Amino acid sequence: METQPTLPSPAEALIPHRKPLCMIDRLIDVKDHGGTAEAEVTSDNVMVDEAGQLDPFATAEMIAQTYAAVKGYDVRLSGKPVKQGFLVGIRKIQFLKLAFVGDVLQINVDTVGAISGFAVVKGQVTRNQEVIAEGEIKLWIQSKNLMEPGSK
């Protein structure tokens, strides 16, 4: 029997991503239309270069994974399996500051709109309450989990 998730909750319990592609560490808060996750930038992150700098586009993926974690938390509360989703668009994104190995980032997401499996999500990535990236992304969540046997 699967246990109900509690907060904070490890991200890998809520999203299909696994290291090294899992960019967030834990979901720390859930609210009506969004939530907050936390991520520590580590040297083994696939988006970190030799100088220890995180590629700014990684923050867009962190926003997507935070939204996925919020949705994963919601479906786990209802006893359903986590579904796969895909980042299908990035718009209005601004990379304001760089992040480096050792930085602890907070990622906040709010759902702007959702229809038929598609969602527009507004996200903000901060370090020590300073905004380093913000913008909107578009996601698609599968209605069936195609990774499960018999789900064709």
BAGU-340774 format. One record per residue (C-alpha): residue number from 1; residue in one letter; chain; x, y, z. Coordinates in steps of 0.1 Angstrom, whole numbers, padded with zeros to 4 digits. Layout:
BEGIN
ATOM;resi;resn;chain;xx;yy;zz
ATOM;NUM;a;A;X;Y;Z
...
***
This chain:
BEGIN
ATOM;resi;resn;chain;xx;yy;zz
ATOM;1;m;A;0000;0000;0000
ATOM;2;e;A;0014;0034;-0010
ATOM;3;t;A;0015;0060;0017
ATOM;4;q;A;0001;0095;0013
ATOM;5;p;A;0026;0122;0005
ATOM;6;t;A;0035;0148;0032
ATOM;7;l;A;0053;0181;0028
ATOM;8;p;A;0081;0186;0024
ATOM;9;s;A;0082;0156;0000
ATOM;10;p;A;0111;0143;-0021
ATOM;11;a;A;0106;0153;-0058
ATOM;12;e;A;0114;0118;-0071
ATOM;13;a;A;0083;0105;-0052
ATOM;14;l;A;0061;0129;-0071
ATOM;15;i;A;0075;0131;-0107
ATOM;16;p;A;0087;0106;-0132
ATOM;17;h;A;0122;0122;-0135
ATOM;18;r;A;0152;0106;-0119
ATOM;19;k;A;0187;0117;-0114
ATOM;20;p;A;0206;0130;-0133
ATOM;21;l;A;0175;0146;-0151
ATOM;22;c;A;0156;0155;-0119
ATOM;23;m;A;0164;0191;-0113
ATOM;24;i;A;0144;0197;-0081
ATOM;25;d;A;0150;0181;-0047
ATOM;26;r;A;0118;0185;-0028
ATOM;27;l;A;0083;0200;-0029
ATOM;28;i;A;0079;0222;0001
ATOM;29;d;A;0045;0238;-0003
ATOM;30;v;A;0012;0233;-0023
ATOM;31;k;A;-0015;0259;-0026
ATOM;32;d;A;-0047;0262;-0047
ATOM;33;h;A;-0031;0268;-0081
ATOM;34;g;A;0005;0261;-0076
ATOM;35;g;A;0033;0255;-0051
ATOM;36;t;A;0070;0258;-0042
ATOM;37;a;A;0099;0235;-0046
ATOM;38;e;A;0136;0237;-0036
ATOM;39;a;A;0167;0227;-0055
ATOM;40;e;A;0203;0227;-0046
ATOM;41;v;A;0226;0233;-0076
ATOM;42;t;A;0252;0204;-0075
ATOM;43;s;A;0283;0197;-0096
ATOM;44;d;A;0267;0165;-0109
ATOM;45;n;A;0238;0184;-0124
ATOM;46;v;A;0238;0178;-0162
ATOM;47;m;A;0232;0215;-0168
ATOM;48;v;A;0262;0227;-0148
ATOM;49;d;A;0294;0236;-0168
ATOM;50;e;A;0330;0231;-0158
ATOM;51;a;A;0331;0265;-0140
ATOM;52;g;A;0301;0255;-0118
ATOM;53;q;A;0276;0277;-0135
ATOM;54;l;A;0240;0264;-0141
ATOM;55;d;A;0228;0269;-0176
ATOM;56;p;A;0200;0295;-0173
ATOM;57;f;A;0176;0273;-0194
ATOM;58;a;A;0177;0248;-0165
ATOM;59;t;A;0155;0272;-0145
ATOM;60;a;A;0127;0267;-0171
ATOM;61;e;A;0130;0229;-0166
ATOM;62;m;A;0129;0235;-0128
ATOM;63;i;A;0096;0255;-0132
ATOM;64;a;A;0082;0226;-0153
ATOM;65;q;A;0093;0200;-0127
ATOM;66;t;A;0079;0220;-0099
ATOM;67;y;A;0045;0221;-0116
ATOM;68;a;A;0048;0184;-0122
ATOM;69;a;A;0056;0178;-0085
ATOM;70;v;A;0025;0199;-0075
ATOM;71;k;A;0003;0178;-0099
ATOM;72;g;A;0020;0146;-0087
ATOM;73;y;A;0013;0155;-0051
ATOM;74;d;A;-0024;0161;-0059
ATOM;75;v;A;-0028;0128;-0078
ATOM;76;r;A;-0009;0109;-0051
ATOM;77;l;A;-0033;0123;-0025
ATOM;78;s;A;-0062;0108;-0045
ATOM;79;g;A;-0043;0074;-0048
ATOM;80;k;A;-0037;0076;-0085
ATOM;81;p;A;-0004;0071;-0103
ATOM;82;v;A;0018;0100;-0114
ATOM;83;k;A;0013;0108;-0151
ATOM;84;q;A;0040;0119;-0175
ATOM;85;g;A;0040;0155;-0188
ATOM;86;f;A;0060;0174;-0213
ATOM;87;l;A;0074;0209;-0215
ATOM;88;v;A;0060;0221;-0249
ATOM;89;g;A;0067;0258;-0249
ATOM;90;i;A;0086;0286;-0231
ATOM;91;r;A;0074;0322;-0234
ATOM;92;k;A;0081;0354;-0217
ATOM;93;i;A;0111;0340;-0198
ATOM;94;q;A;0137;0363;-0183
ATOM;95;f;A;0171;0351;-0170
ATOM;96;l;A;0181;0378;-0146
ATOM;97;k;A;0210;0363;-0126
ATOM;98;l;A;0232;0333;-0128
ATOM;99;a;A;0232;0303;-0104
ATOM;100;f;A;0262;0283;-0093
ATOM;101;v;A;0271;0251;-0076
ATOM;102;g;A;0261;0254;-0039
ATOM;103;d;A;0232;0278;-0045
ATOM;104;v;A;0198;0267;-0030
ATOM;105;l;A;0170;0278;-0053
ATOM;106;q;A;0133;0282;-0045
ATOM;107;i;A;0109;0276;-0074
ATOM;108;n;A;0074;0290;-0072
ATOM;109;v;A;0047;0281;-0097
ATOM;110;d;A;0011;0293;-0103
ATOM;111;t;A;-0013;0279;-0129
ATOM;112;v;A;-0024;0306;-0153
ATOM;113;g;A;-0048;0284;-0172
ATOM;114;a;A;-0055;0248;-0180
ATOM;115;i;A;-0076;0229;-0206
ATOM;116;s;A;-0076;0194;-0220
ATOM;117;g;A;-0043;0183;-0206
ATOM;118;f;A;-0025;0216;-0215
ATOM;119;a;A;-0014;0241;-0189
ATOM;120;v;A;0002;0276;-0189
ATOM;121;v;A;0023;0280;-0158
ATOM;122;k;A;0039;0312;-0144
ATOM;123;g;A;0071;0305;-0125
ATOM;124;q;A;0097;0323;-0106
ATOM;125;v;A;0131;0310;-0094
ATOM;126;t;A;0148;0328;-0065
ATOM;127;r;A;0180;0326;-0045
ATOM;128;n;A;0179;0341;-0011
ATOM;129;q;A;0147;0359;-0021
ATOM;130;e;A;0164;0375;-0051
ATOM;131;v;A;0147;0366;-0084
ATOM;132;i;A;0171;0349;-0109
ATOM;133;a;A;0146;0338;-0135
ATOM;134;e;A;0109;0342;-0142
ATOM;135;g;A;0085;0335;-0170
ATOM;136;e;A;0057;0313;-0184
ATOM;137;i;A;0059;0278;-0198
ATOM;138;k;A;0034;0256;-0215
ATOM;139;l;A;0030;0219;-0205
ATOM;140;w;A;0010;0189;-0217
ATOM;141;i;A;0001;0161;-0192
ATOM;142;q;A;-0008;0128;-0207
ATOM;143;s;A;-0043;0116;-0200
ATOM;144;k;A;-0030;0080;-0196
ATOM;145;n;A;0004;0070;-0183
ATOM;146;l;A;0019;0054;-0214
ATOM;147;m;A;0048;0039;-0193
ATOM;148;e;A;0024;0015;-0176
ATOM;149;p;A;0018;-0019;-0192
ATOM;150;g;A;-0015;-0022;-0210
ATOM;151;s;A;-0021;0016;-0213
ATOM;152;k;A;-0018;0018;-0251
***
